[in-house]
Each structure stands twice: as structure tokens, then as C-alpha cells.
């Protein structure tokens, strides 16, 4: 789960690092949201996946 939280935080940092006004550059509109969405998907998978029990 920490990997997913790290991806979400990294995505928000990438969005904030965009040099264009209001985040209208490549980092703010494309790369940052994709990384953030990947983090949320990873979190949902980590929460809902069943663990193997022997």
C-alpha cells in the first residue's frame, strides 16, 4: 500500500512542478494525472485483492 501512496504523492508533485500557468503543460495535464491514477488503481488492487492462505 505504501507504493500506491507514494505514486499518488509523486503524481501530485509532478502536477505542481509544471512550469506552465495553471498546470497546463505536459506534466500538469498528462504525466502527473496518469501517475496519480496509477497510484489509486494500485491502492484499490491492494485493498481488494485476496491474500493467499495455506
C-alpha positions as CSV (number, residue, x, y, z in Angstrom):
1,X,0.0,0.0,0.0
2,X,2.9,2.3,0.6
3,X,3.8,2.1,-3.1
4,X,0.4,3.3,-4.1
5,X,0.6,6.2,-1.6
6,X,4.0,7.1,-3.0
7,X,2.7,7.1,-6.5
8,X,-0.2,9.3,-5.6
9,X,2.1,11.8,-3.8
10,X,4.6,11.6,-6.8
11,X,1.7,12.4,-9.2
12,X,0.7,15.5,-7.2
13,X,4.3,16.6,-7.0
14,X,4.6,16.2,-10.8
15,X,1.5,18.3,-11.3
16,X,2.8,21.0,-9.1
17,X,6.2,21.1,-10.8
18,X,4.7,22.1,-14.1
19,X,6.1,25.5,-15.2
20,X,3.1,26.5,-17.3
21,X,0.4,28.7,-15.7
22,X,-2.4,26.8,-14.0
23,X,-0.7,23.4,-14.8
24,X,-1.4,23.5,-18.5
25,X,1.8,21.8,-19.6
26,X,2.7,18.2,-20.2
27,X,3.5,17.5,-16.6
28,X,0.3,19.0,-15.3
29,X,-2.1,17.6,-17.9
30,X,-0.6,14.2,-18.9
31,X,2.1,12.7,-16.8
32,X,1.0,13.8,-13.4
33,X,-2.6,12.6,-13.6
34,X,-1.5,9.3,-15.2
35,X,0.9,8.6,-12.3
36,X,-1.8,9.7,-9.8
37,X,-4.4,7.4,-11.4
38,X,-1.9,4.5,-11.4
39,X,-1.4,5.1,-7.7
40,X,-5.2,5.0,-7.0
41,X,-5.5,1.8,-9.1
42,X,-2.7,0.2,-7.2
43,X,-4.3,1.2,-3.9
44,X,-7.7,-0.3,-4.9
45,X,-5.9,-3.5,-6.0
46,X,-4.0,-3.7,-2.7
47,X,-7.2,-3.3,-0.7
48,X,-9.5,-5.6,-2.7
49,X,-7.1,-8.4,-3.6
50,X,-7.4,-11.6,-1.6
51,X,-4.4,-12.9,0.2
52,X,-3.2,-16.5,-0.3
53,X,-3.9,-18.7,2.7
54,X,-2.4,-22.1,3.1
